[in-house]
Amino acid sequence: MEIHPKTALQYRIPDHSLVKIESRQGKIIVRSKWTETIRQDTIFVPFHWADSQNVNLLVSKELDPTCRMPGFKVSAVRIHPAVDLHPK
């Protein structure tokens, strides 16, 4: 998952760490990669992975009513470290 360093710090996500990404449709766990080339309000997950890292698990199966394309590029998600870095 590519994430801007400022956003990663806001969500307590170290570089190269496991991150849980959740949407209304599902959840996946992927590894973080800090990059300043991505917008601070965006994360990017490649679609080349399968099984428990398949980003398509997060995307709605509904199609755009006009062009009939799925919403691959826009999905609201929650992100947090997959492992609690500050256990109580």
KEKOL-417174 format. One line per 10 residues: number of its first residue (from 1); their letters; for each residue x negated, y, z of N, C-alpha, C. Coordinates in Angstrom, 1 decimal, decimal comma. Each point is the difference from the previous one (the first is absolute). Layout:
NUM> A> X Y Z X Y Z X Y Z ~ ...
This chain:
1> MEIHPKTALQ> -0,8 -1,2 0,0 0,8 1,2 0,0 -0,9 1,2 0,0 ~ 0,1 0,9 -1,0 -0,7 1,2 0,0 0,8 1,1 0,8 ~ -0,8 0,7 0,8 0,6 1,0 0,9 -1,0 1,1 0,2 ~ 0,5 1,2 0,0 -0,8 1,2 0,3 -0,6 -0,1 1,4 ~ -1,2 0,4 0,3 -0,6 -0,1 1,3 0,8 0,8 1,1 ~ 0,5 1,1 -0,4 0,8 0,8 1,0 1,3 -0,7 0,4 ~ 0,6 -0,6 -1,0 1,2 -0,8 0,3 -0,3 -1,2 0,8 ~ -1,1 -0,7 -0,3 -0,4 -1,2 0,7 -0,3 0,4 1,5 ~ -0,6 1,1 0,2 -0,3 0,4 1,4 1,3 0,3 0,7 ~ 0,9 0,6 -0,6 1,3 0,3 0,6 0,8 -1,2 0,4
11> YRIPDHSLVK> -0,2 -1,1 -0,7 0,7 -1,3 0,3 -0,9 -1,0 0,7 ~ -1,2 0,5 0,4 -1,0 -0,9 0,7 -0,4 -1,2 -0,8 ~ -0,3 0,2 -1,3 -0,3 -1,1 -0,9 -1,5 0,2 -0,4 ~ -0,9 -0,8 0,6 -1,4 0,0 -0,4 -0,2 -0,4 -1,4 ~ -1,1 0,4 -0,7 -0,3 -0,4 -1,3 -0,3 -1,5 0,0 ~ 0,4 -0,7 -1,0 -0,2 -1,5 -0,1 0,6 -0,8 1,1 ~ 1,1 0,5 0,5 0,8 -0,8 1,1 1,3 -0,5 -0,6 ~ 0,5 -1,0 0,7 1,3 -0,6 -0,4 1,2 1,0 0,4 ~ 0,9 0,2 -1,0 1,1 0,9 0,2 1,3 -0,7 -0,3 ~ 1,0 0,2 0,9 1,3 -0,6 -0,3 0,8 1,1 -0,7
21> IESRQGKIIV> 0,6 -0,3 -1,2 0,8 0,9 -0,7 1,4 -0,6 0,0 ~ 1,0 0,9 0,4 1,4 -0,5 0,0 0,9 0,9 -0,7 ~ 1,0 -0,6 -0,7 1,1 0,8 -0,6 1,3 -0,7 0,3 ~ 1,1 0,5 -0,5 1,3 -0,6 0,3 0,0 -1,4 -0,6 ~ -0,8 -0,3 -1,0 0,1 -1,2 -0,8 -0,9 -1,1 0,6 ~ -1,1 0,4 0,7 -0,9 -1,0 0,5 -1,3 0,6 0,6 ~ -1,0 -0,9 0,3 -1,2 0,5 0,6 -1,2 -0,8 -0,6 ~ -1,1 0,6 0,0 -1,3 -0,6 -0,5 -1,1 0,5 0,9 ~ -1,1 -0,8 0,0 -1,2 0,4 0,7 -1,1 0,1 -1,0 ~ -0,7 1,1 -0,1 -1,1 0,3 -1,0 -1,2 0,6 0,7
31> RSKWTETIRQ> -1,1 0,2 -0,7 -1,1 0,6 0,6 -0,1 1,5 -0,5 ~ -0,4 0,9 0,9 0,0 1,4 -0,3 -1,3 0,4 -0,7 ~ 0,1 1,0 -0,9 -1,1 0,6 -0,7 0,2 1,5 0,0 ~ -0,9 0,7 0,8 0,1 1,5 0,0 -0,5 0,5 -1,3 ~ 0,8 1,0 -0,6 -0,5 0,7 -1,2 0,6 1,4 0,0 ~ -0,8 1,0 -0,3 0,4 1,4 0,0 0,7 0,3 -1,4 ~ 0,1 -1,0 -0,9 0,5 0,3 -1,3 1,6 -0,2 0,0 ~ 0,5 -0,5 1,1 1,5 -0,2 0,1 0,6 1,1 0,8 ~ 1,3 0,3 -0,4 0,7 1,1 0,8 0,2 -0,5 1,4 ~ 0,1 1,0 0,9 0,1 -0,3 1,5 1,4 -0,6 0,3
41> DTIFVPFHWA> 1,0 0,2 -0,9 1,3 -0,5 0,3 0,3 -1,3 -0,7 ~ -1,0 -0,7 -0,5 0,1 -1,1 -0,9 -0,9 -1,1 0,5 ~ 0,4 -1,3 -0,2 -0,9 -1,1 0,1 0,1 -0,8 -1,3 ~ -1,0 -0,7 -0,3 0,0 -0,8 -1,3 -0,4 -1,5 0,3 ~ 0,8 -0,9 -0,5 -0,3 -1,4 0,2 0,0 -0,6 -1,4 ~ -1,1 -0,6 -0,4 0,0 -0,7 -1,3 1,0 -1,1 -0,1 ~ 0,5 -0,3 -1,2 1,0 -1,0 -0,1 -0,6 -1,4 -0,4 ~ -1,3 -0,1 0,0 -0,7 -1,2 -0,4 0,0 -1,2 1,0 ~ 0,5 0,3 1,2 -0,1 -1,0 1,1 1,3 -0,8 0,1 ~ -0,1 -1,2 0,5 1,2 -0,9 0,1 0,3 -0,3 1,4
51> DSQNVNLLVS> 0,9 -0,9 0,2 0,4 -0,5 1,4 0,3 1,1 1,0 ~ -0,7 0,0 1,1 0,4 0,9 1,1 -0,6 1,4 -0,3 ~ -0,8 0,2 -1,0 -0,5 1,3 -0,4 0,7 0,6 -1,2 ~ 1,1 -0,6 -0,5 0,7 0,4 -1,2 0,8 1,3 0,3 ~ -0,4 1,1 -0,6 0,6 1,3 0,2 1,5 0,0 -0,5 ~ 0,3 -0,9 -0,9 1,4 -0,1 -0,5 1,0 -0,4 1,1 ~ -0,5 -0,6 1,1 0,8 -0,3 1,2 0,6 1,3 0,6 ~ -0,6 1,1 -0,3 0,4 1,3 0,6 1,0 0,8 -0,8 ~ 0,1 -0,4 -1,3 0,8 0,7 -1,0 1,4 -0,5 -0,1 ~ 0,9 0,9 -0,1 1,4 -0,4 -0,2 0,2 -0,7 -1,4
61> KELDPTCRMP> 0,9 -0,9 0,0 0,3 -0,7 -1,2 1,0 0,7 -0,9 ~ 0,5 1,2 0,4 0,9 0,8 -0,7 -0,7 0,6 -1,2 ~ 0,7 0,2 -1,1 -0,6 0,6 -1,2 0,5 1,4 -0,2 ~ -0,8 0,9 -0,6 0,5 1,3 -0,4 1,2 -0,2 -0,9 ~ 1,1 0,8 0,3 1,2 -0,2 -0,8 -0,2 0,4 -1,5 ~ -0,9 0,9 -0,3 -0,2 0,5 -1,3 -1,0 -0,8 -0,8 ~ -1,2 -0,2 0,5 -1,0 -0,7 -0,8 -0,2 -1,4 0,4 ~ 0,7 -0,5 1,1 -0,1 -1,4 0,4 -1,3 -0,4 0,5 ~ -0,9 0,9 0,5 -1,3 -0,3 0,5 0,1 -0,1 1,5 ~ -0,8 -0,9 0,7 0,0 -0,1 1,4 -0,8 1,2 0,6
71> GFKVSAVRIH> 0,2 0,3 1,3 -0,7 1,2 0,6 -1,4 -0,4 0,5 ~ -0,8 -0,5 -0,9 -1,4 -0,4 0,4 -0,8 1,1 0,7 ~ 0,2 1,2 -0,5 -0,9 1,1 0,4 0,4 0,8 1,2 ~ 1,2 -0,2 0,4 0,5 0,8 1,1 0,8 -0,9 1,0 ~ -0,6 -0,1 1,2 0,7 -0,8 1,0 -0,4 0,6 1,4 ~ 0,9 0,3 0,8 -0,3 0,5 1,3 -0,4 -1,2 0,9 ~ -1,1 0,2 0,7 -0,6 -1,0 0,9 -0,4 0,5 1,3 ~ -0,2 -0,9 1,0 -0,6 0,3 1,3 -1,4 -0,7 0,0 ~ -1,0 0,6 0,5 -1,3 -0,6 0,1 -0,5 0,1 1,4 ~ -0,7 -1,1 0,4 -0,7 0,0 1,3 -1,1 -1,1 0,0
81> PAVDLHPK> -1,0 0,1 0,9 -1,0 -1,0 0,1 0,7 -1,4 0,2 ~ -0,5 -1,0 -0,7 0,5 -1,3 0,2 -0,3 -0,6 1,4 ~ -1,1 0,5 0,6 -0,5 -0,4 1,3 0,1 1,2 0,9 ~ 0,5 -0,1 1,1 0,1 1,2 1,0 -1,4 0,3 0,4 ~ -0,5 1,2 -0,3 -1,3 0,4 0,3 -0,1 0,5 1,5 ~ 1,1 0,3 0,6 0,0 0,5 1,4 1,0 -0,8 0,8 ~ -0,3 -1,3 0,3 1,0 -0,8 0,7 0,1 0,6 1,5 ~ 1,2 -0,2 0,5 0,3 0,5 1,4 -0,4 -1,0 1,0
